[in-house]
Amino acid sequence: MSTATTERPTGRRPAPRPGPSRPLGRRLAPYGFVLPAVVLFAAFKLYPIAWSFLLSLYKSVDGVDTFVGGDNYARLLRDPLFRTALKNTGIVLAVQVPVMLALATGLAVAFNSRVLRGRTLFRLGFFLPMVTGLVAYGVIFSVLLNEKYGLVNWLLQQVGIGAVPWLTDPLWAKLSLALALTWHYTGYNAVILLARLQSIPAELYDAAAVDGAGPWKTFRYVTLPGLRPALLLTTVLSTIGTLQIFDEPWILTRGGPDNATLTIGVYLYQNAFSYFDFGYASAIAYALAVLIGILGLVQFKVLGDKS
């Protein structure tokens, strides 16, 4: 009588059979698709960045590029015009950007309200300035704010107010620049904030209403915390854009009057294409990049998620 033997399971799975290896062409295909973008990025981004850094270490003396090391960066520390440009840019950043973001937040809340009729039309109307070209709207504002022939001063004179030197007085020139920037970018930031606002769960507002929270407390404890990521994004983007600002002050006032609207971007342009001091202009560009990086890190630290 034969006895059947049974094998006890050992708990080990049989080793998988090695499959056929993929052809070399299929393994390299993803790199082939990425290669054009990498080449373009290296040619039009990495190469100019590296070359501008090398330029910042040279100075043109009698038409000959001479290696000066860090002299161009040391020159920044004692250059009064650079300090003026840095101060003017800082004023715009400290005054205009908070006002613009406050207006954008209010517009986003209004656009999201069910009380407002024709919300789509209002959203489109406030976003349209962003579509306008920088040069085009700069020229429009230079015409509107012309002291003698501008429409704004003509309207002010109709109500008994004298002409305002919008572009010829240092203080009014700064206000004109801030006005142009606010008109152009407020709607754009409002749309970004609106997109985030619409993603806040309605249950949070219902819970706040049940707890008896009024409009202000609801805005403070529900809306603002929900808008934190979008506020961080708009703050960082507005900071970068303001530090790089060039088109508006150049078109409106050419950096004047008396360097009142001279920004870092305008000063960089003047050194590069008016004085042909490309080494010093490159040093300004790298100082600006470092400043943007520092402010960006500070903003992420202050406004970022603290959880």
Backbone as CSV, one residue per row, in Angstrom:
resi,resn,N_x,N_y,N_z,CA_x,CA_y,CA_z,C_x,C_y,C_z
1,MET,0.855,-1.194,0.000,0.000,0.000,0.000,0.890,1.243,0.000
2,SER,0.681,2.079,-1.016,1.551,3.265,-1.153,1.006,4.424,-0.325
3,THR,1.862,5.135,0.233,1.478,6.320,1.046,1.882,7.581,0.297
4,ALA,0.923,8.543,0.212,1.207,9.812,-0.497,1.936,10.771,0.419
5,THR,2.946,11.312,-0.067,3.724,12.284,0.720,3.295,13.700,0.344
6,THR,3.057,14.527,1.305,2.659,15.937,1.084,3.781,16.859,1.532
7,GLU,4.069,17.821,0.694,5.103,18.807,1.036,4.491,19.936,1.842
8,ARG,5.121,20.264,2.930,4.653,21.351,3.776,5.132,22.679,3.181
9,PRO,4.250,23.645,3.186,4.664,24.949,2.623,5.771,25.586,3.448
10,THR,6.725,26.097,2.789,7.866,26.722,3.483,7.700,28.218,3.674
11,GLY,6.658,28.798,3.054,6.425,30.243,3.197,7.236,31.077,2.235
12,ARG,7.981,30.432,1.358,8.781,31.178,0.404,8.101,31.169,-0.948
13,ARG,8.104,32.316,-1.572,7.538,32.416,-2.914,8.610,32.073,-3.938
14,PRO,8.177,31.434,-4.986,9.180,31.120,-6.015,9.741,32.393,-6.638
15,ALA,11.005,32.353,-6.904,11.658,33.535,-7.482,11.083,33.818,-8.853
16,PRO,10.760,35.094,-9.132,10.203,35.424,-10.456,11.225,35.189,-11.552
17,ARG,10.693,34.737,-12.627,11.566,34.511,-13.763,11.971,35.847,-14.381
18,PRO,13.210,35.964,-14.701,13.638,37.238,-15.308,12.971,37.446,-16.657
19,GLY,12.313,38.615,-16.798,11.644,38.934,-18.044,12.619,39.428,-19.083
20,PRO,12.150,39.555,-20.258,13.036,40.052,-21.328,13.399,41.514,-21.087
21,SER,14.642,41.823,-21.206,15.092,43.204,-21.005,14.585,44.097,-22.122
22,ARG,14.260,45.356,-21.738,13.761,46.295,-22.736,14.882,46.694,-23.677
23,PRO,14.552,46.940,-24.905,15.586,47.394,-25.845,16.171,48.729,-25.404
24,LEU,17.394,48.966,-25.829,18.086,50.194,-25.432,17.339,51.433,-25.908
25,GLY,16.733,51.351,-27.090,16.010,52.509,-27.611,14.839,52.898,-26.746
26,ARG,14.121,51.907,-26.204,12.967,52.215,-25.352,13.412,52.813,-24.034
27,ARG,14.564,52.376,-23.532,15.062,52.928,-22.267,15.545,54.361,-22.436
28,LEU,16.034,54.688,-23.621,16.534,56.041,-23.851,15.469,56.995,-24.364
29,ALA,14.294,56.464,-24.720,13.245,57.307,-25.295,12.837,58.459,-24.380
30,PRO,12.608,58.240,-23.055,12.226,59.380,-22.197,13.267,60.499,-22.206
31,TYR,14.560,60.116,-22.215,15.607,61.135,-22.234,15.605,61.897,-23.558
32,GLY,15.241,61.209,-24.633,15.158,61.888,-25.918,14.065,62.940,-25.946
33,PHE,12.921,62.640,-25.279,11.843,63.622,-25.232,12.218,64.825,-24.368
34,VAL,12.999,64.585,-23.318,13.379,65.672,-22.409,14.531,66.496,-22.976
35,LEU,15.329,65.885,-23.841,16.556,66.528,-24.314,16.327,67.895,-24.953
36,PRO,15.338,68.082,-25.848,15.162,69.425,-26.432,14.911,70.508,-25.393
37,ALA,14.081,70.200,-24.385,13.817,71.197,-23.339,15.077,71.493,-22.535
38,VAL,15.874,70.453,-22.262,17.108,70.654,-21.504,18.092,71.510,-22.301
39,VAL,18.197,71.244,-23.605,19.104,72.013,-24.451,18.679,73.481,-24.510
40,LEU,17.378,73.713,-24.695,16.883,75.086,-24.756,17.085,75.796,-23.422
41,PHE,16.830,75.094,-22.321,17.022,75.698,-20.995,18.490,76.044,-20.770
42,ALA,19.375,75.141,-21.167,20.805,75.399,-20.979,21.277,76.553,-21.859
43,ALA,20.747,76.629,-23.087,21.211,77.657,-24.014,20.683,79.038,-23.670
44,PHE,19.425,79.102,-23.225,18.794,80.408,-23.028,18.632,80.789,-21.558
45,LYS,18.982,79.902,-20.644,18.889,80.218,-19.215,20.225,80.036,-18.506
46,LEU,20.748,78.812,-18.515,21.975,78.540,-17.762,23.169,79.294,-18.337
47,TYR,23.304,79.277,-19.658,24.453,79.964,-20.261,24.429,81.473,-19.989
48,PRO,23.301,82.181,-20.191,23.302,83.616,-19.862,23.563,83.893,-18.382
49,ILE,23.032,83.035,-17.503,23.268,83.246,-16.064,24.749,83.117,-15.746
50,ALA,25.376,82.062,-16.269,26.807,81.860,-16.009,27.650,82.956,-16.649
51,TRP,27.295,83.353,-17.873,28.071,84.386,-18.554,27.935,85.739,-17.873
52,SER,26.741,86.049,-17.377,26.569,87.326,-16.680,27.373,87.359,-15.392
53,PHE,27.512,86.199,-14.737,28.349,86.175,-13.530,29.805,86.433,-13.889
54,LEU,30.263,85.840,-14.994,31.634,86.114,-15.423,31.802,87.585,-15.784
55,LEU,30.787,88.163,-16.432,30.860,89.586,-16.774,30.977,90.460,-15.535
56,SER,30.300,90.032,-14.446,30.328,90.836,-13.224,31.715,90.910,-12.604
57,LEU,32.625,90.053,-13.058,33.991,90.044,-12.525,34.951,90.848,-13.402
58,TYR,34.414,91.473,-14.458,35.252,92.227,-15.382,34.772,93.672,-15.463
59,LYS,35.666,94.514,-15.922,35.345,95.919,-16.142,36.008,96.362,-17.434
60,SER,35.258,97.119,-18.218,35.794,97.602,-19.484,36.631,98.858,-19.243
61,VAL,37.913,98.770,-19.532,38.844,99.891,-19.375,39.424,100.208,-20.752
62,ASP,39.058,101.364,-21.283,39.516,101.785,-22.614,39.176,100.747,-23.670
63,GLY,37.961,100.184,-23.524,37.498,99.219,-24.507,38.035,97.820,-24.316
64,VAL,38.813,97.587,-23.278,39.387,96.262,-23.024,38.807,95.726,-21.725
65,ASP,38.270,94.509,-21.761,37.722,93.890,-20.567,38.852,93.456,-19.646
66,THR,38.831,93.989,-18.441,39.883,93.719,-17.464,39.283,93.025,-16.255
67,PHE,39.939,91.965,-15.809,39.442,91.232,-14.648,39.670,92.068,-13.387
68,VAL,38.559,92.302,-12.644,38.642,93.120,-11.426,38.138,92.358,-10.206
69,GLY,37.763,91.098,-10.362,37.297,90.316,-9.224,35.998,90.853,-8.657
70,GLY,36.000,91.131,-7.372,34.788,91.593,-6.696,34.654,93.094,-6.614
71,ASP,35.417,93.829,-7.428,35.367,95.295,-7.358,33.988,95.843,-7.716
72,ASN,33.330,95.208,-8.684,32.000,95.698,-9.060,31.004,95.545,-7.910
73,TYR,31.133,94.470,-7.147,30.237,94.270,-6.005,30.583,95.235,-4.873
74,ALA,31.877,95.509,-4.691,32.268,96.501,-3.680,31.782,97.892,-4.073
75,ARG,31.735,98.148,-5.365,31.260,99.453,-5.850,29.791,99.658,-5.504
76,LEU,29.015,98.574,-5.480,27.602,98.692,-5.128,27.416,99.289,-3.731
77,LEU,28.295,98.931,-2.826,28.139,99.359,-1.435,28.379,100.852,-1.253
78,ARG,29.114,101.450,-2.166,29.419,102.890,-2.027,28.806,103.728,-3.139
79,ASP,27.928,103.132,-3.931,27.300,103.847,-5.037,26.027,104.539,-4.548
80,PRO,25.981,105.863,-4.503,24.778,106.556,-4.009,23.562,106.349,-4.913
81,LEU,23.785,106.226,-6.239,22.658,106.009,-7.138,22.036,104.632,-6.923
82,PHE,22.861,103.651,-6.636,22.303,102.318,-6.349,21.498,102.352,-5.060
83,ARG,21.978,103.083,-4.066,21.220,103.202,-2.816,19.901,103.927,-3.071
84,THR,19.919,104.940,-3.936,18.673,105.633,-4.280,17.698,104.703,-4.980
85,ALA,18.206,103.920,-5.928,17.347,102.967,-6.639,16.801,101.912,-5.683
86,LEU,17.631,101.458,-4.760,17.188,100.461,-3.781,16.122,101.044,-2.860
87,LYS,16.298,102.307,-2.458,15.318,102.953,-1.590,13.997,103.153,-2.305
88,ASN,14.045,103.625,-3.554,12.802,103.827,-4.310,12.058,102.519,-4.534
89,THR,12.790,101.476,-4.862,12.160,100.169,-5.056,11.568,99.668,-3.746
90,GLY,12.283,99.891,-2.639,11.772,99.468,-1.339,10.509,100.200,-0.938
91,ILE,10.418,101.499,-1.287,9.209,102.268,-0.977,8.012,101.707,-1.728
92,VAL,8.200,101.425,-3.012,7.111,100.840,-3.793,6.710,99.485,-3.225
93,LEU,7.700,98.700,-2.839,7.424,97.375,-2.290,6.681,97.457,-0.961
94,ALA,7.067,98.395,-0.115,6.484,98.490,1.229,5.122,99.162,1.244
95,VAL,4.840,100.020,0.266,3.588,100.779,0.265,2.600,100.227,-0.757
96,GLN,3.031,100.123,-1.998,2.095,99.765,-3.066,1.652,98.312,-2.990
97,VAL,2.566,97.393,-2.711,2.210,95.965,-2.714,1.180,95.628,-1.629
98,PRO,1.338,96.065,-0.370,0.285,95.772,0.617,-1.069,96.371,0.253
99,VAL,-1.065,97.615,-0.271,-2.335,98.229,-0.679,-2.976,97.431,-1.802
100,MET,-2.176,97.027,-2.770,-2.697,96.262,-3.903,-3.261,94.919,-3.447
101,LEU,-2.554,94.215,-2.565,-3.034,92.912,-2.109,-4.269,93.053,-1.223
102,ALA,-4.368,94.138,-0.457,-5.575,94.378,0.335,-6.772,94.611,-0.575
103,LEU,-6.573,95.426,-1.618,-7.653,95.639,-2.590,-8.016,94.345,-3.311
104,ALA,-7.009,93.545,-3.659,-7.268,92.281,-4.343,-8.051,91.322,-3.458
105,THR,-7.736,91.301,-2.170,-8.478,90.446,-1.248,-9.931,90.887,-1.140
106,GLY,-10.148,92.210,-1.030,-11.521,92.707,-0.981,-12.289,92.405,-2.250
107,LEU,-11.631,92.540,-3.398,-12.289,92.220,-4.659,-12.616,90.734,-4.756
108,ALA,-11.702,89.885,-4.295,-11.957,88.441,-4.339,-13.171,88.072,-3.503
109,VAL,-13.274,88.670,-2.316,-14.439,88.406,-1.466,-15.715,88.903,-2.136
110,ALA,-15.647,90.073,-2.773,-16.822,90.611,-3.462,-17.204,89.743,-4.661
111,PHE,-16.219,89.298,-5.427,-16.492,88.447,-6.583,-17.121,87.119,-6.173
112,ASN,-16.813,86.669,-4.954,-17.332,85.385,-4.487,-18.693,85.513,-3.813
113,SER,-19.153,86.748,-3.604,-20.415,86.964,-2.903,-21.600,86.689,-3.829
114,ARG,-22.610,86.050,-3.283,-23.820,85.776,-4.061,-24.688,87.016,-4.218
115,VAL,-24.410,88.031,-3.423,-25.191,89.269,-3.504,-24.848,90.043,-4.774
116,LEU,-23.599,89.949,-5.207,-23.141,90.702,-6.367,-23.741,90.125,-7.649
117,ARG,-24.395,90.966,-8.405,-24.976,90.565,-9.684,-23.966,90.812,-10.811
118,GLY,-23.991,89.939,-11.802,-23.054,90.084,-12.915,-21.620,89.863,-12.492
119,ARG,-21.386,88.852,-11.641,-20.038,88.619,-11.129,-19.045,88.299,-12.237
120,THR,-19.492,87.549,-13.226,-18.588,87.189,-14.325,-18.105,88.431,-15.063
121,LEU,-19.002,89.382,-15.288,-18.634,90.612,-15.971,-17.637,91.424,-15.148
122,PHE,-17.849,91.497,-13.845,-16.922,92.231,-12.985,-15.553,91.549,-12.958
123,ARG,-15.535,90.231,-12.879,-14.260,89.517,-12.875,-13.482,89.784,-14.150
124,LEU,-14.164,89.739,-15.272,-13.510,90.006,-16.552,-12.996,91.434,-16.619
125,GLY,-13.824,92.375,-16.169,-13.427,93.776,-16.229,-12.193,94.082,-15.408
126,PHE,-12.096,93.498,-14.214,-10.937,93.771,-13.364,-9.704,92.989,-13.798
127,PHE,-9.903,91.900,-14.551,-8.748,91.130,-15.010,-8.177,91.675,-16.317
128,LEU,-8.978,92.381,-17.098,-8.546,92.862,-18.407,-7.267,93.718,-18.365
129,PRO,-7.047,94.583,-17.350,-5.795,95.351,-17.345,-4.546,94.484,-17.415
130,MET,-4.620,93.253,-16.859,-3.451,92.379,-16.890,-3.118,91.960,-18.316
131,VAL,-4.126,91.922,-19.187,-3.903,91.526,-20.573,-3.216,92.644,-21.355
132,THR,-3.378,93.875,-20.897,-2.782,95.017,-21.586,-1.263,94.951,-21.504
133,GLY,-0.592,95.196,-22.601,0.866,95.175,-22.623,1.469,96.237,-21.725
134,LEU,2.646,95.948,-21.180,3.290,96.874,-20.247,3.592,98.214,-20.913
135,VAL,4.118,98.158,-22.122,4.443,99.399,-22.827,3.173,100.172,-23.168
136,ALA,2.145,99.439,-23.601,0.904,100.100,-24.011,0.262,100.834,-22.842
137,TYR,0.123,100.161,-21.707,-0.542,100.835,-20.592,0.354,101.900,-19.968
138,GLY,1.671,101.746,-20.086,2.557,102.810,-19.627,2.383,104.078,-20.435
139,VAL,2.265,103.930,-21.760,2.038,105.090,-22.625,0.682,105.717,-22.327
140,ILE,-0.331,104.879,-22.103,-1.668,105.401,-21.797,-1.633,106.239,-20.520
141,PHE,-0.966,105.728,-19.483,-0.904,106.473,-18.233,-0.077,107.743,-18.386
142,SER,0.969,107.722,-19.197,1.755,108.941,-19.405,0.934,110.026,-20.092
143,VAL,-0.012,109.619,-20.954,-0.897,110.581,-21.599,-1.972,111.065,-20.634
144,LEU,-2.571,110.144,-19.897,-3.626,110.521,-18.960,-3.122,111.458,-17.868
145,LEU,-1.872,111.243,-17.424,-1.337,112.006,-16.303,-0.488,113.191,-16.740
146,ASN,-0.509,113.508,-18.030,0.222,114.668,-18.502,-0.291,115.923,-17.792
147,GLU,0.658,116.742,-17.301,0.258,117.889,-16.479,-0.541,118.923,-17.257
148,LYS,-0.236,119.120,-18.534,-0.895,120.167,-19.317,-2.081,119.642,-20.122
149,TYR,-1.922,118.456,-20.705,-2.934,117.988,-21.649,-3.619,116.700,-21.203
150,GLY,-3.303,116.227,-20.015,-3.850,114.957,-19.571,-5.321,115.037,-19.195
151,LEU,-6.014,113.914,-19.387,-7.441,113.861,-19.064,-7.680,113.986,-17.563
152,VAL,-6.798,113.426,-16.749,-7.000,113.455,-15.300,-6.979,114.893,-14.787
153,ASN,-6.003,115.673,-15.188,-5.940,117.067,-14.748,-7.094,117.890,-15.307
154,TRP,-7.542,117.578,-16.507,-8.697,118.289,-17.068,-9.940,118.038,-16.222
155,LEU,-10.143,116.783,-15.788,-11.287,116.478,-14.932,-11.157,117.164,-13.578
156,LEU,-9.937,117.218,-13.038,-9.741,117.895,-11.754,-10.035,119.386,-11.875
157,GLN,-9.660,119.974,-12.964,-9.923,121.397,-13.158,-11.415,121.686,-13.314
158,GLN,-12.165,120.723,-13.812,-13.605,120.918,-13.965,-14.315,121.007,-12.618
159,VAL,-13.711,120.416,-11.580,-14.313,120.461,-10.246,-13.597,121.463,-9.345
160,GLY,-12.770,122.310,-9.933,-12.146,123.377,-9.173,-10.827,123.036,-8.539
161,ILE,-10.224,121.941,-8.912,-8.922,121.547,-8.369,-7.862,121.862,-9.412
162,GLY,-6.765,122.454,-8.962,-5.697,122.810,-9.888,-4.988,121.595,-10.453
163,ALA,-4.194,121.852,-11.493,-3.450,120.779,-12.141,-2.415,120.189,-11.179
164,VAL,-2.294,118.871,-11.207,-1.349,118.157,-10.351,-0.136,117.744,-11.189
165,PRO,1.070,118.032,-10.720,2.276,117.631,-11.476,2.568,116.143,-11.302
166,TRP,1.750,115.310,-11.913,1.832,113.868,-11.694,3.212,113.296,-12.004
167,LEU,3.816,113.745,-13.085,5.056,113.121,-13.558,6.270,114.024,-13.428
168,THR,6.089,115.229,-12.904,7.206,116.170,-12.803,7.584,116.501,-11.374
169,ASP,6.810,116.057,-10.412,7.127,116.279,-8.994,7.561,114.938,-8.390
170,PRO,8.622,114.905,-7.584,9.115,113.625,-7.062,8.064,112.822,-6.302
171,LEU,7.286,113.477,-5.431,6.283,112.748,-4.660,5.155,112.252,-5.546
172,TRP,4.639,113.145,-6.394,3.536,112.750,-7.264,3.972,111.709,-8.293
173,ALA,5.226,111.736,-8.677,5.723,110.725,-9.623,5.692,109.336,-8.981
174,LYS,6.063,109.266,-7.710,5.984,107.978,-7.005,4.536,107.511,-6.903
175,LEU,3.636,108.441,-6.586,2.223,108.083,-6.494,1.674,107.642,-7.852
176,SER,2.112,108.282,-8.912,1.663,107.901,-10.255,2.130,106.502,-10.597
177,LEU,3.363,106.185,-10.242,3.886,104.843,-10.487,3.101,103.805,-9.696
178,ALA,2.814,104.108,-8.425,2.033,103.179,-7.611,0.621,103.016,-8.154
179,LEU,0.044,104.107,-8.640,-1.302,104.043,-9.212,-1.332,103.150,-10.445
180,ALA,-0.339,103.296,-11.319,-0.285,102.474,-12.531,-0.107,101.001,-12.187
181,LEU,0.764,100.701,-11.250,0.990,99.303,-10.857,-0.262,98.698,-10.232
182,THR,-0.932,99.465,-9.393,-2.139,98.963,-8.741,-3.220,98.669,-9.768
183,TRP,-3.400,99.579,-10.730,-4.410,99.360,-11.773,-4.120,98.098,-12.580
184,HIS,-2.861,97.850,-12.850,-2.508,96.751,-13.751,-2.571,95.389,-13.078
185,TYR,-2.194,95.285,-11.799,-1.991,93.975,-11.187,-3.039,93.588,-10.149
186,THR,-3.892,94.502,-9.725,-4.859,94.171,-8.673,-5.825,93.079,-9.125
187,GLY,-6.393,93.223,-10.307,-7.344,92.228,-10.795,-6.736,90.855,-10.958
188,TYR,-5.482,90.807,-11.397,-4.782,89.529,-11.558,-4.650,88.808,-10.215
189,ASN,-4.225,89.538,-9.193,-4.099,88.931,-7.864,-5.462,88.567,-7.297
190,ALA,-6.491,89.372,-7.611,-7.835,89.061,-7.120,-8.339,87.743,-7.693
191,VAL,-8.028,87.455,-8.949,-8.464,86.188,-9.553,-7.769,85.003,-8.879
192,ILE,-6.486,85.146,-8.565,-5.768,84.076,-7.866,-6.388,83.837,-6.489
193,LEU,-6.667,84.916,-5.758,-7.268,84.787,-4.428,-8.684,84.225,-4.526
194,LEU,-9.406,84.600,-5.568,-10.766,84.082,-5.753,-10.752,82.576,-5.971
195,ALA,-9.800,82.086,-6.754,-9.711,80.647,-6.990,-9.490,79.892,-5.685
196,ARG,-8.655,80.439,-4.813,-8.441,79.802,-3.510,-9.666,79.958,-2.621
197,LEU,-10.306,81.098,-2.693,-11.484,81.358,-1.859,-12.598,80.370,-2.173
198,GLN,-12.764,80.013,-3.428,-13.825,79.093,-3.818,-13.544,77.659,-3.388
199,SER,-12.322,77.375,-2.965,-11.991,76.027,-2.502,-12.151,75.855,-0.993
200,ILE,-12.462,76.943,-0.287,-12.684,76.832,1.161,-14.015,76.127,1.397
201,PRO,-14.055,75.071,2.199,-15.318,74.330,2.410,-16.412,75.222,2.987
202,ALA,-17.609,75.082,2.446,-18.743,75.883,2.935,-19.120,75.506,4.358
203,GLU,-18.755,74.283,4.778,-19.091,73.852,6.140,-18.436,74.742,7.190
204,LEU,-17.268,75.296,6.865,-16.598,76.173,7.822,-17.400,77.448,8.054
205,TYR,-17.981,77.982,6.994,-18.807,79.180,7.141,-20.113,78.846,7.872
206,ASP,-20.658,77.657,7.615,-21.874,77.252,8.326,-21.602,77.092,9.816
207,ALA,-20.453,76.504,10.144,-20.097,76.341,11.557,-19.885,77.690,12.228
208,ALA,-19.255,78.632,11.498,-19.053,79.967,12.064,-20.385,80.672,12.291
209,ALA,-21.341,80.482,11.379,-22.665,81.101,11.551,-23.392,80.498,12.737
210,VAL,-23.254,79.175,12.923,-23.899,78.517,14.068,-23.315,79.033,15.381
211,ASP,-22.003,79.299,15.374,-21.352,79.806,16.590,-21.623,81.288,16.823
212,GLY,-22.351,81.918,15.927,-22.700,83.322,16.103,-21.647,84.301,15.642
213,ALA,-20.719,83.863,14.795,-19.673,84.763,14.307,-20.244,85.734,13.284
214,GLY,-19.883,86.994,13.426,-20.324,88.004,12.475,-19.456,88.023,11.239
215,PRO,-19.715,88.950,10.322,-18.931,89.008,9.077,-17.442,89.215,9.318
216,TRP,-17.084,90.104,10.258,-15.667,90.374,10.490,-14.965,89.162,11.081
217,LYS,-15.574,88.525,12.083,-14.937,87.354,12.689,-14.871,86.194,11.702
218,THR,-15.897,86.058,10.868,-15.858,85.008,9.850,-14.713,85.250,8.877
219,PHE,-14.545,86.505,8.481,-13.450,86.836,7.575,-12.105,86.596,8.239
220,ARG,-11.994,86.955,9.514,-10.702,86.847,10.209,-10.317,85.410,10.517
221,TYR,-11.293,84.606,10.963,-10.964,83.259,11.443,-11.253,82.149,10.427
222,VAL,-11.956,82.470,9.343,-12.248,81.448,8.333,-11.633,81.819,6.983
223,THR,-11.943,83.016,6.503,-11.495,83.397,5.161,-9.989,83.607,5.095
224,LEU,-9.438,84.399,5.999,-8.011,84.684,5.940,-7.145,83.434,6.109
225,PRO,-7.425,82.569,7.111,-6.622,81.333,7.170,-6.752,80.480,5.917
226,GLY,-7.937,80.451,5.323,-8.100,79.683,4.095,-7.354,80.275,2.921
227,LEU,-7.161,81.602,2.938,-6.462,82.280,1.852,-4.951,82.285,2.033
228,ARG,-4.438,81.721,3.113,-3.004,81.808,3.396,-2.126,81.334,2.231
229,PRO,-2.381,80.153,1.625,-1.502,79.737,0.510,-1.535,80.710,-0.668
230,ALA,-2.735,81.208,-1.006,-2.840,82.143,-2.123,-2.206,83.493,-1.768
231,LEU,-2.335,83.923,-0.530,-1.693,85.170,-0.108,-0.176,85.046,-0.175
232,LEU,0.336,83.881,0.201,1.774,83.654,0.096,2.215,83.733,-1.363
233,LEU,1.468,83.079,-2.238,1.818,83.091,-3.661,1.786,84.503,-4.233
234,THR,0.713,85.237,-3.991,0.604,86.586,-4.548,1.640,87.532,-3.939
235,THR,1.959,87.344,-2.667,2.973,88.191,-2.040,4.338,87.949,-2.652
236,VAL,4.689,86.690,-2.841,5.993,86.370,-3.434,6.070,86.863,-4.875
237,LEU,5.027,86.615,-5.659,5.027,87.060,-7.051,5.073,88.585,-7.154
238,SER,4.316,89.268,-6.282,4.314,90.733,-6.310,5.666,91.288,-5.884
239,THR,6.304,90.637,-4.921,7.627,91.085,-4.479,8.647,90.935,-5.591
240,ILE,8.646,89.787,-6.252,9.586,89.575,-7.348,9.339,90.574,-8.471
241,GLY,8.057,90.770,-8.819,7.737,91.705,-9.892,8.105,93.136,-9.553
242,THR,7.910,93.538,-8.302,8.232,94.912,-7.902,9.732,95.146,-7.892
243,LEU,10.498,94.184,-7.402,11.946,94.351,-7.378,12.536,94.407,-8.783
244,GLN,11.863,93.783,-9.743,12.350,93.788,-11.123,11.710,94.885,-11.979
245,ILE,10.917,95.724,-11.389,10.114,96.678,-12.158,11.017,97.568,-13.014
246,PHE,10.638,97.675,-14.282,11.403,98.500,-15.223,10.499,99.268,-16.177
247,ASP,9.550,98.575,-16.810,8.775,99.178,-17.896,8.044,100.439,-17.454
248,GLU,7.322,100.357,-16.327,6.482,101.475,-15.908,7.289,102.741,-15.588
249,PRO,8.314,102.659,-14.714,9.061,103.897,-14.436,9.834,104.415,-15.649
250,TRP,10.283,103.515,-16.507,11.039,103.972,-17.673,10.133,104.706,-18.660
251,ILE,8.930,104.181,-18.877,8.025,104.808,-19.834,7.423,106.093,-19.268
252,LEU,7.074,106.062,-17.970,6.402,107.217,-17.380,7.347,108.387,-17.152
253,THR,8.511,108.136,-16.579,9.364,109.240,-16.125,10.836,109.080,-16.470
254,ARG,11.218,107.955,-17.093,12.641,107.665,-17.339,13.454,107.660,-16.036
255,GLY,12.796,107.328,-14.926,13.481,107.289,-13.641,13.474,108.610,-12.898
256,GLY,12.991,109.666,-13.496,12.952,110.984,-12.846,11.609,111.226,-12.198
257,PRO,11.353,112.452,-11.778,12.295,113.583,-11.790,13.274,113.508,-10.624
258,ASP,14.494,113.915,-10.885,15.546,113.923,-9.870,15.697,112.525,-9.252
259,ASN,15.644,111.490,-10.100,15.819,110.089,-9.683,14.760,109.624,-8.689
260,ALA,13.607,110.290,-8.680,12.565,109.930,-7.717,11.958,108.565,-8.013
261,THR,11.941,108.148,-9.272,11.394,106.846,-9.639,12.475,105.944,-10.227
262,LEU,13.721,106.224,-9.905,14.822,105.358,-10.336,14.758,104.047,-9.563
263,THR,14.470,102.968,-10.239,14.403,101.654,-9.606,15.651,100.845,-9.958
264,ILE,15.792,99.698,-9.331,16.962,98.855,-9.605,16.972,98.422,-11.064
265,GLY,15.792,98.090,-11.597,15.721,97.682,-12.988,16.124,98.794,-13.938
266,VAL,15.680,100.009,-13.668,16.041,101.145,-14.518,17.534,101.437,-14.414
267,TYR,18.080,101.388,-13.209,19.514,101.659,-13.030,20.367,100.594,-13.714
268,LEU,19.916,99.349,-13.645,20.606,98.268,-14.340,20.617,98.526,-15.848
269,TYR,19.468,98.913,-16.384,19.358,99.187,-17.821,20.261,100.348,-18.222
270,GLN,20.289,101.393,-17.419,21.122,102.547,-17.747,22.601,102.170,-17.802
271,ASN,23.055,101.375,-16.838,24.462,100.988,-16.833,24.807,100.079,-17.996
272,ALA,23.865,99.217,-18.385,24.158,98.270,-19.448,24.073,98.905,-20.829
273,PHE,23.017,99.684,-21.098,22.743,100.109,-22.462,22.887,101.615,-22.678
274,SER,23.131,102.372,-21.611,23.445,103.790,-21.777,24.936,104.043,-21.569
275,TYR,25.503,103.401,-20.527,26.924,103.570,-20.230,27.761,102.398,-20.729
276,PHE,27.107,101.315,-21.181,27.783,100.115,-21.687,28.757,99.529,-20.671
277,ASP,28.391,99.649,-19.412,29.181,99.051,-18.328,28.517,97.721,-17.953
278,PHE,28.731,96.721,-18.805,28.023,95.461,-18.635,28.476,94.709,-17.383
279,GLY,29.719,94.888,-16.979,30.195,94.226,-15.771,29.465,94.715,-14.536
280,TYR,29.340,96.034,-14.404,28.631,96.587,-13.248,27.145,96.266,-13.310
281,ALA,26.564,96.287,-14.509,25.150,95.919,-14.660,24.918,94.462,-14.250
282,SER,25.841,93.586,-14.588,25.716,92.182,-14.181,25.820,92.037,-12.668
283,ALA,26.678,92.833,-12.050,26.779,92.800,-10.586,25.476,93.265,-9.949
284,ILE,24.848,94.292,-10.522,23.545,94.752,-10.021,22.514,93.637,-10.157
285,ALA,22.547,92.931,-11.282,21.593,91.852,-11.499,21.761,90.745,-10.464
286,TYR,22.989,90.398,-10.140,23.198,89.348,-9.146,22.853,89.828,-7.742
287,ALA,23.110,91.094,-7.458,22.683,91.627,-6.154,21.167,91.604,-6.044
288,LEU,20.485,91.899,-7.137,19.022,91.848,-7.150,18.533,90.422,-6.955
289,ALA,19.192,89.448,-7.587,18.795,88.050,-7.425,18.951,87.588,-5.975
290,VAL,20.036,87.992,-5.339,20.239,87.636,-3.924,19.172,88.279,-3.053
291,LEU,18.844,89.547,-3.328,17.809,90.234,-2.554,16.456,89.553,-2.708
292,ILE,16.118,89.154,-3.922,14.852,88.443,-4.146,14.836,87.126,-3.394
293,GLY,15.957,86.402,-3.426,16.017,85.132,-2.707,15.838,85.297,-1.206
294,ILE,16.474,86.315,-0.633,16.370,86.545,0.810,14.937,86.905,1.192
295,LEU,14.336,87.844,0.450,12.961,88.237,0.760,11.988,87.079,0.551
296,GLY,12.237,86.252,-0.461,11.376,85.094,-0.676,11.428,84.118,0.491
297,LEU,12.626,83.863,1.010,12.759,82.965,2.158,12.068,83.542,3.389
298,VAL,12.209,84.852,3.590,11.548,85.493,4.734,10.034,85.374,4.619
299,GLN,9.507,85.597,3.423,8.056,85.514,3.233,7.541,84.102,3.417
300,PHE,8.289,83.105,2.939,7.877,81.728,3.163,7.919,81.389,4.658
301,LYS,8.876,81.958,5.361,8.986,81.702,6.805,7.837,82.337,7.557
302,VAL,7.440,83.555,7.158,6.410,84.289,7.882,5.011,83.834,7.475
303,LEU,4.771,83.691,6.177,3.433,83.389,5.688,3.205,81.914,5.378
304,GLY,4.261,81.114,5.417,4.118,79.705,5.063,3.354,78.916,6.113
305,ASP,3.055,77.672,5.767,2.326,76.790,6.671,3.189,76.484,7.883
306,LYS,2.680,76.799,9.060,3.433,76.586,10.299,3.095,75.259,10.986
307,SER,2.328,74.439,10.325,1.956,73.160,10.934,3.107,72.173,10.821
